[in-house]
Amino acid sequence: MATNLRGYVGRFAPSPTGPLHAGSLVAALASYLDARAHHGSWLVRIEDIDEGRSVRGAAEGILALLDALGMHADGEIVWQSRRQQLYQQAAEDIAAHTYPCGCNRREIADSRLGVAPDGAAIYPGTCRYGLAEGRAMRSLRLRVPDPGHDVIGFTDRFAGEVIQRLGPDSGDFVLKRADGYWAYQLAVVVDDALQGVTDVVRGADLLDSTPRQIFLQRVLGVPTPRYLHVPVVRNALGEKLSKQTGALAVAPGDESAAVAALLEAARFLELPLEQPASLEAFWRAAIPAWSQLLASRGARLA
């Protein structure tokens, strides 16, 4: 697969399942600040590969809000729903490492080996050596290495050393789902590679997905970006903010409200900012403050 690496390239990749909320704003802000602090490019990608979950108008609302907050993308916006052929080609390129799976959700739940760190059922490998007679393909899975060869480790710029054994921690994972949609793991790896992304800054809820993505990058023969996973915003019950947990949309009606929303997100990231008088003043202070935060945390964030 051809890639296009150039300097520092970061990205923010929201799923348009609803409006941008405070938790998503934290991830957007961290990725934007990291790109600007490194004098790099910042891309925006709409991860609407699961079109069934996408809310009409949500993507346009997110893009308008980012612009209103002063976070302007470098280059055109990429929409995953328009890149199906790229994912198909990637799957064909690694066909020797994949296999059809005929299991449904209930069968996987009944026979699973456990639950992965991200809550997904660990696949027991039922179809690894071929579909049973009379079974049809429901999904496409990527075969992970055998025990002893399945350890994936990387250094996260926030969390430090992360090590995962793919076999017991995830099992052979899905690249194309039973509903016909390409899975997040494949789409995100293909897009990061083709867009030349060098640095991924996102929420810690995706930390446990990263080893699978690194393994897939190796199978595809594409570079592995650096990763930085920031803490996720949680509600009073300790739940990650999301549409499902009733997270309120970020809706600044004027510049002062926009500044207030950004300042709340910046303080969650522990940036020591005073109350800025304007959006321009916020960005003028926030970018060097992020650089100082990186320096204070040592080389792993540099």
Secondary structure in CASP SS format (residue, H / E / C, confidence):
PFRMAT SS
TARGET T0000
AUTHOR 0000-0000-0000
METHOD secondary structure of the structure
MODEL  1
M C 1.00
A C 1.00
T C 1.00
N C 1.00
L C 1.00
R C 1.00
G C 1.00
Y C 1.00
V E 1.00
G E 1.00
R E 1.00
F E 1.00
A C 1.00
P C 1.00
S C 1.00
P C 1.00
T C 1.00
G C 1.00
P C 1.00
L C 1.00
H E 1.00
A H 1.00
G H 1.00
S H 1.00
L H 1.00
V H 1.00
A H 1.00
A H 1.00
L H 1.00
A H 1.00
S H 1.00
Y H 1.00
L H 1.00
D H 1.00
A H 1.00
R H 1.00
A H 1.00
H C 1.00
H C 1.00
G C 1.00
S E 1.00
W E 1.00
L E 1.00
V E 1.00
R E 1.00
I E 1.00
E C 1.00
D C 1.00
I C 1.00
D C 1.00
E C 1.00
G C 1.00
R C 1.00
S C 1.00
V C 1.00
R C 1.00
G C 1.00
A H 1.00
A H 1.00
E H 1.00
G H 1.00
I H 1.00
L H 1.00
A H 1.00
L H 1.00
L H 1.00
D H 1.00
A H 1.00
L C 1.00
G C 1.00
M C 1.00
H C 1.00
A C 1.00
D C 1.00
G C 1.00
E C 1.00
I C 1.00
V E 1.00
W E 1.00
Q H 1.00
S H 1.00
R H 1.00
R C 1.00
Q H 1.00
Q H 1.00
L H 1.00
Y H 1.00
Q H 1.00
Q H 1.00
A H 1.00
A H 1.00
E H 1.00
D H 1.00
I C 1.00
A H 1.00
A H 1.00
H H 1.00
T E 1.00
Y E 1.00
P E 1.00
C E 1.00
G C 1.00
C C 1.00
N C 1.00
R H 1.00
R H 1.00
E H 1.00
I H 1.00
A H 1.00
D H 1.00
S H 1.00
R C 1.00
L C 1.00
G C 1.00
V E 1.00
A C 1.00
P C 1.00
D C 1.00
G C 1.00
A C 1.00
A E 1.00
I C 1.00
Y C 1.00
P C 1.00
G C 1.00
T C 1.00
C C 1.00
R C 1.00
Y C 1.00
G C 1.00
L C 1.00
A C 1.00
E C 1.00
G C 1.00
R C 1.00
A C 1.00
M C 1.00
R C 1.00
S E 1.00
L E 1.00
R E 1.00
L E 1.00
R C 1.00
V C 1.00
P C 1.00
D C 1.00
P C 1.00
G C 1.00
H C 1.00
D C 1.00
V E 1.00
I E 1.00
G E 1.00
F E 1.00
T E 1.00
D E 1.00
R C 1.00
F C 1.00
A C 1.00
G E 1.00
E E 1.00
V E 1.00
I E 1.00
Q E 1.00
R E 1.00
L H 1.00
G H 1.00
P H 1.00
D H 1.00
S C 1.00
G C 1.00
D C 1.00
F E 1.00
V E 1.00
L E 1.00
K E 1.00
R C 1.00
A C 1.00
D C 1.00
G C 1.00
Y C 1.00
W E 1.00
A C 1.00
Y H 1.00
Q H 1.00
L H 1.00
A H 1.00
V H 1.00
V H 1.00
V H 1.00
D H 1.00
D H 1.00
A H 1.00
L H 1.00
Q C 1.00
G C 1.00
V C 1.00
T C 1.00
D E 1.00
V E 1.00
V E 1.00
R E 1.00
G E 1.00
A H 1.00
D H 1.00
L H 1.00
L H 1.00
D H 1.00
S H 1.00
T H 1.00
P H 1.00
R H 1.00
Q H 1.00
I H 1.00
F H 1.00
L H 1.00
Q H 1.00
R H 1.00
V H 1.00
L H 1.00
G C 1.00
V C 1.00
P C 1.00
T C 1.00
P C 1.00
R E 1.00
Y E 1.00
L E 1.00
H E 1.00
V E 1.00
P C 1.00
V C 1.00
V C 1.00
R E 1.00
N C 1.00
A C 1.00
L C 1.00
G C 1.00
E C 1.00
K E 1.00
L C 1.00
S C 1.00
K C 1.00
Q C 1.00
T C 1.00
G C 1.00
A C 1.00
L C 1.00
A E 1.00
V C 1.00
A C 1.00
P C 1.00
G C 1.00
D C 1.00
E H 1.00
S H 1.00
A H 1.00
A H 1.00
V H 1.00
A H 1.00
A H 1.00
L H 1.00
L H 1.00
E H 1.00
A H 1.00
A H 1.00
R H 1.00
F H 1.00
L C 1.00
E C 1.00
L C 1.00
P C 1.00
L C 1.00
E C 1.00
Q C 1.00
P C 1.00
A C 1.00
S C 1.00
L H 1.00
E H 1.00
A H 1.00
F H 1.00
W H 1.00
R H 1.00
A H 1.00
A H 1.00
I H 1.00
P H 1.00
A H 1.00
W H 1.00
S H 1.00
Q H 1.00
L H 1.00
L H 1.00
A H 1.00
S H 1.00
R C 1.00
G C 1.00
A H 1.00
R H 1.00
L H 1.00
A C 1.00
END
